[in-house]
Amino acid sequence: DGAAGVGITVEPAGGSKQPTSDPIALLSMPA
């Protein structure tokens, strides 16, 4: 699917369609 990593953000209860904050953690995924 072309994903290169995962970002963790702080979101309101119930989630949101797009990230509402800057990532608090970024993780790379192996190729």
Buried (B, 14 or more C-beta within 10 A) or exposed (E): EEEEEEEEEEEEEEEEEEEEEEEEEEEEEEE
